[in-house]
Amino acid sequence: MTGFSGISIILYRLFDLPVGATTIVLNIPVALICYRLLGKGFFFRSLRCMVISSLMIDFIGPLLPVYQGSRLLAAICTGVFGGFGYAIIYMANSSTGGADFIIMAVKALKPYLPLGRIAFLTDVGIILAGGIIFKDVDGIIYGMIINFIFALAVDKVMYGINAGKLAIVVTDHGKEVTEVIEECCGRGSTIMNAMGGYKQDERQVVLCACNNKEMYFVQKAVKAADPKSFLIVMESNEVHGEGFTTRQIGEAMDRVNRLDFPQNAMQKA
């Protein structure tokens, strides 16, 4: 019970308000405020997902049977499947709105704040409020379990939310790789000359720093430009410099959609 859905569930218990409709109403003012910060493309994709998910909660949710088994098992499955589904949505460069808008907006305005800490504090506050209103201490514990597993699932599927990554690409086509990365993600790269240790042949090493969400697109770009390349992905504790903003993250998929990867790779070859 986190995010605006959690708030809607609390309001449903207090005032018998429909969860889906309440979620939409809560999202409207936040979405309008965050429109400029998150970008037009990201905003409209999130709006579509928000409406679909809210309608499914109100119209499909009541038709499903209520699970009567172990609460611990339910919490684990909720975290796993919820995190997996969220990662798929984010890989499409979208979101379900609500608390995601707030979290990303706060991160854009206060970039020195860790994104994980913002999300954690937001969810913890809602879980505690729900536990107090429902007078269910076990619910608080299970809510924490869901959040923890949810975060792990998202990280496994799609490299987390906003931690830095460093892509090291060993290739024979350094220029082509950098050009496709630039077209796809708007990220600059550095090319270094190197020599293979086994065959002593000349190679090129491309370095590209990006955030976690963009790494998914960087991998696609590298494989499109040079399917035989050797790609290493490393964690970067901190990345400072131009280009690491929420707005460019929100527009990454727009660039991907404008590319024809197979044709691009053939042309570069």
C-alpha positions as CSV (number, residue, x, y, z in Angstrom):
1,M,0.0,0.0,0.0
2,T,2.3,2.7,-1.3
3,G,2.1,5.8,-3.6
4,F,-1.2,7.4,-4.5
5,S,-2.8,4.0,-4.7
6,G,-2.1,3.6,-1.0
7,I,-3.5,7.0,-0.2
8,S,-6.6,6.1,-2.2
9,I,-7.1,2.9,-0.2
10,I,-6.9,4.9,3.0
11,L,-9.5,7.3,1.7
12,Y,-11.6,4.4,0.6
13,R,-11.6,3.0,4.2
14,L,-12.3,6.4,5.7
15,F,-14.9,7.8,3.3
16,D,-15.8,4.9,1.0
17,L,-14.4,6.6,-2.1
18,P,-13.7,4.5,-5.2
19,V,-10.0,3.7,-5.3
20,G,-9.4,4.1,-9.1
21,A,-11.3,7.4,-9.4
22,T,-9.6,8.8,-6.3
23,T,-6.2,7.9,-7.8
24,I,-7.0,9.8,-10.9
25,V,-8.1,12.9,-9.0
26,L,-5.0,12.9,-6.8
27,N,-2.8,12.6,-9.9
28,I,-4.2,15.6,-11.8
29,P,-2.6,18.5,-9.8
30,V,0.7,16.7,-9.5
31,A,0.8,15.8,-13.2
32,L,0.2,19.4,-14.2
33,I,3.0,20.7,-11.9
34,C,5.4,18.1,-13.1
35,Y,4.6,18.5,-16.8
36,R,7.5,20.7,-17.6
37,L,10.0,18.9,-15.4
38,L,9.4,15.4,-16.8
39,G,8.9,16.3,-20.5
40,K,5.8,16.0,-22.8
41,G,6.5,12.5,-24.1
42,F,7.0,11.0,-20.7
43,F,4.0,12.9,-19.3
44,F,1.5,11.6,-21.9
45,R,2.8,8.0,-21.7
46,S,2.4,8.2,-17.9
47,L,-1.1,9.7,-18.2
48,R,-2.1,6.8,-20.4
49,C,-0.8,4.2,-18.0
50,M,-2.3,6.0,-15.1
51,V,-5.8,5.9,-16.6
52,I,-5.6,2.3,-17.6
53,S,-4.3,1.1,-14.2
54,S,-7.0,3.1,-12.4
55,L,-9.8,1.7,-14.6
56,M,-8.5,-1.8,-14.1
57,I,-8.5,-1.3,-10.3
58,D,-12.1,-0.2,-10.3
59,F,-13.6,-2.5,-12.9
60,I,-11.4,-5.6,-13.0
61,G,-10.2,-5.7,-9.4
62,P,-13.7,-6.4,-7.9
63,L,-14.2,-9.4,-10.3
64,L,-11.1,-11.2,-9.1
65,P,-11.3,-13.6,-6.1
66,V,-9.9,-12.4,-2.8
67,Y,-6.7,-14.2,-1.8
68,Q,-7.2,-16.0,1.6
69,G,-3.8,-17.6,2.0
70,S,-0.6,-16.6,3.7
71,R,-0.1,-12.8,4.1
72,L,3.7,-13.3,3.9
73,L,3.4,-15.2,0.6
74,A,1.1,-12.5,-0.7
75,A,3.6,-9.8,0.2
76,I,6.4,-11.6,-1.5
77,C,4.4,-12.2,-4.7
78,T,3.2,-8.6,-4.7
79,G,6.7,-7.2,-4.4
80,V,8.1,-9.6,-7.1
81,F,5.3,-9.2,-9.7
82,G,4.7,-5.5,-8.9
83,G,8.4,-4.7,-9.3
84,F,8.6,-6.7,-12.6
85,G,5.6,-4.9,-14.0
86,Y,6.9,-1.5,-13.0
87,A,10.2,-2.2,-14.6
88,I,8.5,-3.1,-17.9
89,I,6.5,0.1,-17.8
90,Y,9.7,2.1,-17.1
91,M,11.6,0.3,-19.9
92,A,8.9,1.8,-22.2
93,N,9.8,5.2,-20.7
94,S,6.6,5.6,-18.8
95,S,5.2,5.4,-15.3
96,T,1.9,5.0,-13.5
97,G,2.0,8.6,-12.3
98,G,1.2,9.5,-8.7
99,A,4.2,9.3,-6.4
100,D,6.5,8.7,-9.3
101,F,5.8,12.2,-10.5
102,I,6.6,13.6,-7.0
103,I,9.7,11.6,-6.6
104,M,11.2,12.5,-10.0
105,A,10.2,16.2,-9.5
106,V,11.9,16.4,-6.1
107,K,15.0,14.7,-7.6
108,A,15.0,17.3,-10.5
109,L,14.7,20.2,-8.1
110,K,17.0,18.7,-5.4
111,P,19.5,16.6,-7.4
112,Y,21.8,16.2,-4.4
113,L,19.1,14.0,-2.7
114,P,19.4,10.3,-3.4
115,L,16.4,9.1,-5.3
116,G,16.1,5.9,-3.3
117,R,15.8,7.9,-0.1
118,I,13.1,10.1,-1.5
119,A,11.1,7.1,-2.6
120,F,11.6,5.2,0.6
121,L,10.5,8.1,2.8
122,T,7.4,8.7,0.7
123,D,6.3,5.0,0.8
124,V,7.2,4.6,4.5
125,G,5.0,7.6,5.4
126,I,2.0,6.1,3.5
127,I,2.5,2.7,5.0
128,L,2.7,4.1,8.6
129,A,-0.4,6.1,8.0
130,G,-2.3,3.1,6.6
131,G,-1.1,1.0,9.5
132,I,-2.3,3.5,12.1
133,I,-5.7,4.1,10.4
134,F,-6.3,0.3,9.9
135,K,-4.8,-0.4,13.4
136,D,-2.8,-3.2,11.8
137,V,0.8,-3.5,13.0
138,D,1.3,-6.6,10.8
139,G,0.2,-4.5,7.8
140,I,3.1,-2.1,8.4
141,I,5.6,-5.0,8.5
142,Y,4.2,-6.6,5.4
143,G,4.2,-3.2,3.7
144,M,7.9,-2.8,4.4
145,I,8.5,-6.3,3.1
146,I,6.6,-5.5,-0.1
147,N,8.6,-2.3,-0.6
148,F,11.9,-4.0,-0.1
149,I,11.2,-6.9,-2.5
150,F,9.6,-4.5,-5.0
151,A,12.8,-2.4,-5.1
152,L,15.0,-5.5,-5.6
153,A,12.8,-6.8,-8.4
154,V,12.9,-3.5,-10.3
155,D,16.7,-3.4,-9.8
156,K,17.2,-6.9,-11.2
157,V,14.9,-6.3,-14.2
158,M,16.1,-2.8,-15.1
159,Y,19.2,-1.7,-13.3
160,G,17.4,0.3,-10.6
161,I,16.1,3.8,-10.7
162,N,18.8,6.4,-11.0
163,A,22.2,5.1,-10.0
164,G,25.1,5.8,-12.4
165,K,26.5,3.3,-14.8
166,L,29.6,3.2,-16.9
167,A,29.6,1.3,-20.2
168,I,33.0,0.0,-21.5
169,V,32.8,-1.2,-25.1
170,V,35.6,-3.0,-26.8
171,T,35.0,-2.7,-30.5
172,D,36.5,-2.4,-34.0
173,H,33.9,0.3,-34.9
174,G,34.3,3.0,-32.2
175,K,33.0,5.8,-34.3
176,E,29.9,3.9,-35.3
177,V,29.2,2.9,-31.7
178,T,29.5,6.5,-30.4
179,E,27.2,7.9,-33.2
180,V,24.4,5.4,-32.4
181,I,24.7,6.0,-28.7
182,E,24.4,9.7,-29.4
183,E,21.3,9.3,-31.6
184,C,19.7,6.9,-29.1
185,C,20.3,8.5,-25.7
186,G,21.9,11.8,-26.4
187,R,25.0,10.7,-24.5
188,G,28.5,11.6,-25.5
189,S,31.2,8.9,-25.4
190,T,35.0,8.8,-25.3
191,I,37.1,6.7,-27.7
192,M,40.5,5.3,-26.6
193,N,42.9,3.2,-28.6
194,A,43.8,-0.1,-27.1
195,M,45.5,-3.4,-27.9
196,G,44.2,-6.9,-27.4
197,G,46.3,-8.9,-24.9
198,Y,46.0,-12.3,-26.8
199,K,46.3,-11.4,-30.5
200,Q,48.1,-8.1,-29.9
201,D,45.6,-6.5,-32.4
202,E,44.5,-2.9,-32.3
203,R,41.1,-2.3,-30.9
204,Q,39.0,0.7,-29.7
205,V,37.5,1.2,-26.2
206,V,34.4,3.4,-25.9
207,L,33.5,4.8,-22.5
208,C,29.9,6.1,-21.9
209,A,28.6,7.3,-18.6
210,C,24.8,7.2,-18.1
211,N,22.1,6.5,-15.6
212,N,20.5,3.1,-14.9
213,K,17.4,3.6,-17.1
214,E,19.5,4.7,-20.1
215,M,21.8,1.7,-19.8
216,Y,19.0,-0.4,-21.3
217,F,19.0,1.8,-24.4
218,V,22.8,2.0,-24.5
219,Q,23.0,-1.8,-24.7
220,K,20.6,-1.9,-27.6
221,A,22.6,0.9,-29.4
222,V,25.9,-0.9,-29.0
223,K,24.6,-4.2,-30.2
224,A,23.0,-2.5,-33.2
225,A,26.2,-0.7,-34.2
226,D,28.5,-3.7,-33.6
227,P,27.0,-7.1,-32.7
228,K,30.5,-8.5,-32.1
229,S,31.5,-5.8,-29.6
230,F,32.5,-6.7,-26.0
231,L,30.4,-4.7,-23.5
232,I,31.2,-4.3,-19.8
233,V,28.8,-2.5,-17.5
234,M,30.1,-1.1,-14.2
235,E,28.6,0.8,-11.3
236,S,29.4,4.5,-10.8
237,N,28.8,5.8,-7.3
238,E,28.5,9.4,-8.6
239,V,28.3,11.0,-12.0
240,H,28.7,14.7,-12.3
241,G,28.3,16.8,-15.5
242,E,26.0,18.1,-18.2
243,G,23.2,15.8,-19.3
244,F,22.3,13.9,-16.1
245,T,18.8,15.4,-15.7
246,T,15.3,13.9,-15.3
247,R,14.2,15.6,-18.5
248,Q,16.6,13.8,-20.8
249,I,15.8,10.5,-19.0
250,G,12.1,11.1,-19.9
251,E,12.9,11.7,-23.6
252,A,15.2,8.7,-24.1
253,M,12.6,6.4,-25.6
254,D,11.5,9.2,-28.0
255,R,15.0,9.0,-29.6
256,V,14.9,5.2,-29.6
257,N,11.6,5.1,-31.4
258,R,13.0,7.4,-34.2
259,L,15.8,4.9,-34.9
260,D,15.8,1.8,-37.1
261,F,18.5,-0.2,-35.3
262,P,19.1,-2.9,-37.9
263,Q,19.2,-0.5,-40.9
264,N,21.4,1.9,-38.8
265,A,23.8,-0.9,-38.1
266,M,24.0,-2.0,-41.8
267,Q,24.6,1.6,-42.9
268,K,27.4,2.0,-40.4
269,A,29.0,-1.3,-41.5
